[in-house]
């Protein structure tokens, strides 16, 4: 694998050029911490190989694809393809503002129906992109590399993504995780479940039980394509069985901040705030552009805690403003060969999986063993 030798490493506003060996050592130290948190953004679920985008399309692809499907789409009687800088989120925000303004004076009588068209398109593209094996492999390897023998608390994974790559990867590895839902047949959101712990041994004679290793809390801050609201409860079901209008997701509109104050989002954001305010907490952001004001406020408020550290893999105007704050607890990492992209982060920035841990993870499942014995699997 080709190494990266010209990586920009900002601590505060001081830039140092380092190689990926240095970054791996830094990451190895962070991965040992008990209060470890990741923020996984949209950039993690997309990958471009030989000019072809795999996984969930990025914003530019979503925008061009939408207008290829709806070339005559108009808002308030005007064609809008050239207006929103290739960004469906900006378009939805404008449409949401018109929806509110319609209450005073009608601007577009069908704006709610048009918003639903855009939202349905986004959901369709997410579902279509869920079968990107390459992207799923990145998530799989990411979780393999987060395993640490010494860590005694769960890793918190906060994500703005609606897709289920995190869940799929964790299931593949048979790592236990909590996504806030309880039940087996009827899975209902219950934030109290995040307080539960998995333990290794149910020996009741023990005074103290040890937490199960490789345990994760998964917080989907903007909802999921697998969530639906029914009977005043948030339920988790197969995404193939959800009508577009029933999906529980936060779309970018002027009401977005207000939506985050409602269940389940208020519980999820409160959990993120609590996690970041713990002593010696570190937050590592991946594929996140710092475009969500509510999340940004939670992160910036955490800087009031002297022991909090923020590690940002990314490159954008908003991230440049973090550098300009000149706070030595804020570390920003990027490079011209894009080590801050999720694929490169997993391959080049994360330490290698230790052999004994890899052997443990790669042990064949009982089902596979039985099938092999019965002659159904030949390797």
Secondary structure, 3 states (H helix, E strand, C coil): CCCCCCEEEEECCEEEEECHHHHHHHHHHHCCCCCEEEEECHHHHEEEECCEEEECCCHHHHHHHHHHHCCCCEECCEECCCCCCCCHHHHHHHHHHHHHHCCCCCCCCCHHHHHHHHHHHHHHHHHHHHHCHHHHHHHHHHHHHCCCCCCCCCEEEEECCCCCHHHHHHHHHCCCEECCEECCCCEEECHHHHHCCCECCCCCCCCCCCECCCCEEEEECCEEEEEEEECCEEEECCHHHCCHHHEEECCCCCCHHHHCCCCCHHHHHHHHHHHHCCCCCEEEEECCCCCCHHHHHHHHHHCCCCCCEEEEECCCHHHHHHHHCCCCCEEEEECCCCCCCHHHHHHHHCCCCCHHHHHHHCCCCHHHHHHHHCCCCCC
